[in-house]
């Protein structure tokens, strides 16, 4: 039995591929949301603290959302976009 490093790592990558792919998709979506929130906030000349105060969400939560380390709920997203007088819309990614 071949126990080379390359063979072991190839087997490991094959086992992890489906999970890694799913995690990557979740991260990409969270990142996309984060970038849109940052762009919206900055286009209105708001700091994270300003946005947090306007929407009643803790500034630390805004920071976590913008870093992509948490995914906001639909209610949280609605509160964020309402604060700078914007609209929340779902659009096709295609």
Rosetta blueprint (number, residue, H / E / L):
1 X L
2 X L
3 X L
4 X L
5 X H
6 X H
7 X H
8 X H
9 X H
10 X H
11 X H
12 X H
13 X H
14 X H
15 X H
16 X H
17 X H
18 X H
19 X H
20 X H
21 X H
22 X H
23 X H
24 X H
25 X H
26 X H
27 X H
28 X H
29 X H
30 X H
31 X H
32 X H
33 X H
34 X H
35 X H
36 X H
37 X H
38 X H
39 X H
40 X H
41 X H
42 X H
43 X H
44 X L
45 X L
46 X L
47 X L
48 X H
49 X H
50 X H
51 X H
52 X H
53 X H
54 X H
55 X H
56 X L
57 X L
58 X L
59 X H
60 X H
61 X H
62 X H
63 X H
64 X H
65 X H
66 X H
67 X H
68 X L
69 X L
70 X L
71 X L
72 X L
73 X L
74 X H
75 X H
76 X H
77 X H
78 X H
79 X H
80 X H
81 X H
82 X H
83 X H
84 X L
85 X L
86 X L
87 X L
88 X L
89 X L
90 X L
91 X L
92 X L
93 X L
94 X L
